[in-house]
Amino acid sequence: MGRPLFRESSCNRCGLCLSECPVLGVPRERAGEEMEKLVEGRETEVLSRCTSCMTCNLLCPAGCSPYHLILRRWEERYEREGLPLRVRTVLPLETPNFLSIARESMPEDERRMLSSWSEALKGGKGGGEILYAGCNAQIFPYLLRTRLLEGLTAVGEQSLCCGEIYYRMGLLGKMEGLPERVGRRLNSLRPKKLITFCPACYHMLRDIYPDFGVGLDFELQDLREWLWEGMEKGRIELRRKLDKRATIQDSCHAKLLGESFLDLPRKMVEAMGMEVVEMERSRRRAMCCGIAEGICSYNPFDIVEGAVRQLKEAERTGADLLVVYCATCLLILSIGKVVYPAGMPIFHVLELLQLATGEEPLRRNMQRAEDMIRGLGEKTVFSEERFWVGCEREGGKCATGA
């Protein structure tokens, strides 16, 4: 079974990936030394400060994939120490988790949507164009209740997680077998085209699954590509000019999908009559919405702090609204807005398209954020106890020796 690898033989320890990182910014004179420590497995500030924004892979002039070296070192830490119990709630294949917590407070119409996606998956309703409703869609099902997506069959359930959070936390052992299982399930639907709701799922299926030896038997397209194609071909008809100034929170995964992908939400926003005002750090140098702040520290308060930082940076642009195209960004920034209520309104690009085409979006993100804060507060265990994913513990140790 393959896995993503750091290309050590091509790395000359220049340290550019660390010195130019928007988060780490290691001084140039020390960056090479820190990179050497990372390669040799010695203690380095990189492992405690990295927020998993993935920019290092873009910065490396030799294409060595330094991000995968960081993931490997995090995996070694996990194998030694396990994870704090509070991490369980962010892992979609553990129970309880953020998906089950979100579902508890959802209105009945959204629960029915989740059930219909699961039934479509179990019933093998394949062929044609299928929308892969991954974890992000399952947090905000109402976003998919729009005429914009007519003709697509949505499929998804908790067990069909693409594995992004496990990959991003360096839980690569958990990833072994997961891409094969998910790929086999999706292939069994025999779609002509699979459209991913989330840029993270698109990146995982397109670029990471092949590293694990998994191939897909269908055309893959991201929802943003599908929507823009519809706008260009007239399938999506814009009827209303929105006439606002918007700033855009970029997805970490989008950075790795290329400049043309980063252009898509901007072209969509401009086509709807809005002016795009960029944050100081945007596109390939964009900072994470906040979710990655907790990847390394396992601290939910770091996530909220990161979200508030982004809301403040968005405000400094003078824009009227903050646009996201990743539903994790929508959740995390909405949670940040509960803490920092002065932040500007947050819209998913689908909601703006609804407005521009004459639909009225449901706008439930702030209520969902409040419900998630309450639910996570009740279900998250704050203790010194550790666990290993998928293992039975004996005295705090993993009985299977993981």
C-alpha positions in Angstrom: 0.0 0.0 0.0 1.5 3.3 -1.0 1.4 6.6 0.8 2.4 10.3 0.1 6.2 10.6 0.6 8.8 13.3 1.2 11.4 13.3 -1.6 14.5 13.4 0.7 17.0 12.8 -2.1 15.9 15.9 -3.9 16.0 18.2 -0.8 19.1 20.3 -0.4 18.0 21.7 3.0 17.7 25.2 1.6 14.9 26.0 4.1 12.9 28.1 1.7 9.7 26.2 2.6 10.1 27.3 6.2 11.4 30.8 5.7 8.7 31.8 3.2 5.9 30.1 5.1 3.2 32.6 6.0 2.8 31.0 9.4 6.3 30.0 10.5 8.5 32.6 8.8 11.7 31.0 10.2 14.6 33.4 9.8 16.6 32.6 6.7 19.8 32.0 8.6 18.0 29.3 10.7 15.7 27.8 8.1 18.2 25.3 6.7 19.1 24.1 10.2 15.5 23.6 11.1 14.9 21.7 7.9 17.8 19.4 8.7 16.3 18.7 12.2 13.0 17.9 10.5 14.6 15.5 8.1 16.6 13.8 10.8 13.7 13.5 13.2 15.1 15.8 15.8 13.1 18.2 17.9 12.2 21.4 15.9 9.9 24.3 16.3 8.3 23.4 13.0 6.3 20.5 14.5 4.8 22.7 17.3 4.1 25.7 15.2 3.0 24.4 11.8 -0.7 24.9 11.2 -1.0 22.5 8.2 -1.7 25.2 5.7 0.2 23.2 3.0 2.0 26.2 1.6 5.4 24.6 2.0 4.6 22.2 -0.8 4.1 25.2 -3.1 7.2 26.9 -2.0 9.7 24.1 -2.4 11.7 24.8 -5.6 12.6 21.1 -6.0 9.1 19.7 -5.5 10.1 17.6 -2.4 6.7 17.7 -0.7 8.0 18.9 2.7 4.4 18.9 4.0 4.5 15.1 3.8 7.6 15.0 6.0 5.8 17.1 8.6 2.9 14.6 8.4 5.2 11.7 8.9 6.8 13.4 12.0 3.3 14.0 13.4 2.4 10.4 12.7 5.5 9.3 14.8 4.3 11.6 17.6 0.8 10.1 17.5 2.3 6.5 17.5 4.2 7.4 20.7 1.7 9.5 22.5 -1.8 9.0 21.0 -4.3 11.8 21.0 -6.1 13.8 23.7 -9.7 12.6 24.2 -11.0 16.0 23.1 -9.9 15.2 19.6 -12.5 12.4 19.2 -15.2 14.9 18.3 -13.4 16.2 15.2 -12.8 12.7 13.8 -15.7 11.8 11.5 -15.4 8.0 12.0 -15.4 8.3 15.8 -18.5 8.6 18.0 -19.7 11.1 19.0 -18.3 13.6 16.5 -19.0 16.9 14.9 -21.4 15.3 12.4 -23.5 13.6 14.9 -23.5 16.7 17.1 -24.6 18.9 14.1 -27.4 16.4 13.2 -28.9 16.5 16.7 -29.8 20.2 16.4 -30.8 20.2 12.7 -34.3 21.0 11.6 -36.3 18.1 10.2 -35.9 19.2 6.6 -32.1 18.9 6.7 -32.3 15.5 8.5 -34.5 14.3 5.6 -31.9 15.5 3.2 -29.2 13.5 5.0 -31.4 10.4 4.9 -32.0 10.8 1.2 -28.3 11.0 0.5 -27.7 7.8 2.4 -30.6 6.0 0.7 -29.3 7.0 -2.7 -25.9 5.6 -1.8 -27.3 2.4 -0.4 -29.6 2.0 -3.4 -26.7 2.3 -5.8 -28.4 5.2 -7.7 -25.6 5.7 -10.1 -25.0 6.9 -13.6 -25.1 10.4 -14.8 -23.7 13.2 -12.6 -23.4 12.5 -8.9 -22.7 15.0 -6.2 -20.4 13.6 -3.5 -21.8 15.1 -0.3 -18.9 14.6 2.1 -18.5 15.7 5.7 -18.7 19.4 4.9 -22.0 19.0 3.1 -23.3 17.0 6.0 -22.7 19.9 8.4 -24.7 22.3 6.1 -27.2 20.2 4.1 -29.4 23.2 3.5 -26.8 24.7 1.2 -27.6 22.0 -1.3 -31.3 22.8 -1.3 -31.2 25.0 -4.3 -32.4 24.9 -8.0 -28.7 25.5 -8.9 -28.0 21.8 -8.3 -31.1 20.4 -10.1 -30.2 17.3 -12.1 -27.5 16.1 -9.6 -28.0 13.1 -7.5 -26.4 13.7 -4.1 -24.9 10.7 -2.2 -23.2 10.6 1.1 -23.1 9.4 4.7 -20.8 9.6 7.7 -19.0 6.4 6.8 -18.1 7.7 3.3 -15.6 10.3 4.7 -12.8 10.9 2.3 -10.3 10.9 5.2 -9.1 14.5 4.9 -8.9 15.2 8.6 -7.0 12.0 9.3 -4.5 12.8 6.5 -4.1 16.4 7.6 -3.4 15.3 11.2 -0.7 12.9 10.1 -2.8 9.8 11.0 -1.5 8.1 7.9 -2.0 4.6 9.4 -5.7 5.3 9.6 -5.6 6.3 6.0 -4.3 3.0 4.8 -7.4 1.1 3.6 -9.7 4.1 3.8 -9.1 5.4 0.3 -9.5 1.9 -1.2 -12.8 1.4 0.6 -14.2 4.8 -0.4 -12.9 4.5 -3.9 -14.5 1.1 -4.3 -17.8 2.4 -3.0 -17.8 5.4 -5.4 -16.7 3.3 -8.4 -19.6 0.9 -7.7 -22.1 3.8 -8.4 -20.7 3.9 -12.0 -21.1 7.7 -12.3 -20.4 9.4 -15.6 -19.1 12.3 -13.5 -18.6 12.7 -9.8 -18.8 16.3 -8.5 -17.3 17.1 -5.1 -19.0 19.6 -2.9 -15.8 20.4 -1.1 -12.4 21.4 -2.4 -10.8 19.2 0.3 -12.6 16.1 -1.1 -11.6 17.1 -4.6 -7.9 17.4 -3.6 -8.0 14.1 -1.7 -9.7 12.1 -4.5 -7.7 13.7 -7.4 -4.2 14.0 -5.9 -3.9 12.1 -2.6 -5.8 8.8 -3.3 -3.4 7.9 -6.2 -0.5 8.1 -3.7 -2.3 5.3 -1.8 -2.7 3.3 -5.0 -6.4 4.1 -5.5 -7.8 4.8 -9.0 -11.2 6.2 -9.8 -13.2 5.0 -12.9 -15.1 8.2 -13.6 -14.6 11.9 -14.5 -14.0 14.0 -11.4 -15.0 17.7 -11.2 -15.2 20.1 -8.3 -18.5 22.0 -7.7 -16.9 25.4 -8.3 -15.8 24.2 -11.8 -19.3 22.8 -12.4 -21.0 26.0 -11.4 -18.7 28.2 -13.4 -19.2 26.0 -16.4 -23.0 26.4 -15.9 -22.6 30.2 -15.7 -20.6 30.2 -18.9 -22.9 27.9 -20.9 -26.1 29.7 -19.7 -27.4 26.8 -17.5 -27.2 29.2 -14.6 -28.7 32.5 -15.5 -27.8 35.5 -13.4 -30.8 37.9 -13.0 -29.6 40.2 -10.3 -26.5 42.3 -9.8 -25.4 42.2 -6.2 -23.3 45.3 -6.3 -21.2 44.7 -3.1 -17.5 44.6 -2.2 -16.4 41.1 -1.2 -13.3 39.6 0.2 -12.6 35.9 -0.2 -11.3 33.3 2.4 -9.3 30.8 0.4 -9.3 27.1 1.2 -6.0 25.5 2.1 -6.6 22.7 -0.3 -7.4 25.1 -3.1 -3.9 26.5 -3.0 -2.6 23.0 -4.1 -5.2 22.8 -6.9 -3.6 25.7 -8.8 -4.0 29.3 -9.8 -6.9 28.6 -12.2 -8.8 27.0 -9.3 -8.2 30.0 -7.1 -9.5 32.2 -9.9 -12.9 30.4 -10.0 -14.6 31.9 -6.9 -13.3 35.3 -7.9 -14.6 35.1 -11.4 -18.0 33.9 -10.0 -18.2 36.8 -7.6 -17.3 39.3 -10.2 -19.8 37.9 -12.6 -22.5 38.5 -10.0 -21.6 42.2 -10.1 -19.3 42.4 -7.0 -15.9 43.9 -6.6 -13.3 41.5 -5.1 -11.0 43.2 -2.5 -8.2 40.8 -1.5 -6.9 40.3 2.0 -3.3 41.1 2.7 -2.6 37.4 2.6 -4.6 35.7 -0.1 -4.6 33.0 -2.8 -1.4 30.9 -2.5 -0.2 32.9 0.6 -3.6 32.8 2.3 -3.9 31.9 6.0 -6.2 29.1 7.1 -9.7 29.9 8.3 -8.6 28.7 11.7 -9.3 24.9 11.6 -5.7 24.1 11.0 -4.6 26.1 14.1 -5.8 23.1 16.2 -4.2 20.4 14.0 -0.9 20.5 15.8 -1.9 21.8 19.3 -5.2 19.8 19.5 -6.6 23.0 21.2 -10.1 24.2 20.2 -9.3 27.6 21.6 -6.5 28.0 19.0 -9.0 27.3 16.3 -11.3 30.1 17.5 -8.3 32.4 17.8 -7.4 31.7 14.2 -10.9 32.3 13.0 -11.1 35.7 14.8 -7.7 36.6 13.2 -9.2 36.0 9.8 -12.3 37.9 10.5 -10.2 40.9 11.5 -8.1 40.6 8.4 -11.2 40.5 6.3 -12.6 43.6 8.0 -9.4 45.5 7.2 -10.1 45.2 3.5 -13.2 47.4 3.9 -15.3 44.8 2.1 -19.1 44.5 2.7 -19.1 40.7 3.1 -16.8 37.8 3.5 -17.2 35.0 0.9 -16.2 31.4 1.4 -16.3 28.4 -1.0 -15.4 25.7 1.6 -18.0 24.7 4.1 -15.4 24.1 6.8 -14.4 27.7 6.4 -18.1 28.7 6.7 -18.4 26.8 10.0 -15.1 27.9 11.6 -15.5 31.6 10.6 -19.2 31.5 11.8 -18.0 30.1 15.1 -15.4 32.9 15.2 -18.2 35.4 14.6 -20.1 34.2 17.6 -17.0 35.1 19.7 -16.3 38.3 17.6 -19.7 39.5 16.6 -18.4 42.7 14.9 -17.3 40.6 12.0 -18.9 41.2 8.6 -21.6 38.8 7.2 -20.3 35.5 5.9 -21.7 34.0 2.7 -21.0 30.7 1.0 -20.6 31.3 -2.8 -23.6 29.0 -3.4 -25.8 31.4 -1.3 -24.6 34.4 -3.4 -25.4 32.5 -6.6 -28.9 31.9 -5.2 -29.4 35.6 -4.6 -28.0 36.4 -8.1 -30.4 33.9 -9.7 -33.5 35.0 -7.8 -33.6 32.4 -5.0 -33.6 33.3 -1.3 -30.9 31.4 0.6 -31.8 29.9 4.0 -28.9 31.5 5.8 -28.6 29.1 8.8 -24.8 29.3 9.3 -24.9 31.4 12.5 -27.5 29.2 14.2 -25.5 26.1 13.2 -22.3 27.6 14.7 -24.1 28.4 18.0 -25.5 24.8 18.1 -22.1 23.3 17.3 -20.5 25.4 20.1 -23.1 24.2 22.5 -22.9 20.5 21.4 -19.2 20.3 21.2 -19.0 21.9 24.7 -21.2 19.2 26.1 -19.7 16.2 24.3 -16.0 17.1 24.2 -13.9 15.4 27.0 -11.2 17.6 28.4 -8.8 15.4 30.3 -5.2 14.2 30.2 -6.3 10.8 29.0 -5.1 9.7 25.5 -6.4 7.4 22.9 -5.3 5.7 19.7 -7.8 5.7 16.8 -9.5 2.3 16.3 -7.6 0.7 19.3 -8.8 -0.8 22.5 -6.8 0.8 25.3 -5.4 -0.9 28.4 -4.3 1.4 31.1 -4.2 4.3 28.5 -2.1 2.2 26.1 -3.2 0.8 22.7 -3.7 -2.9 23.1 -2.9 -3.5 19.4 0.4 -1.7 19.7 -0.4 1.0 17.2 
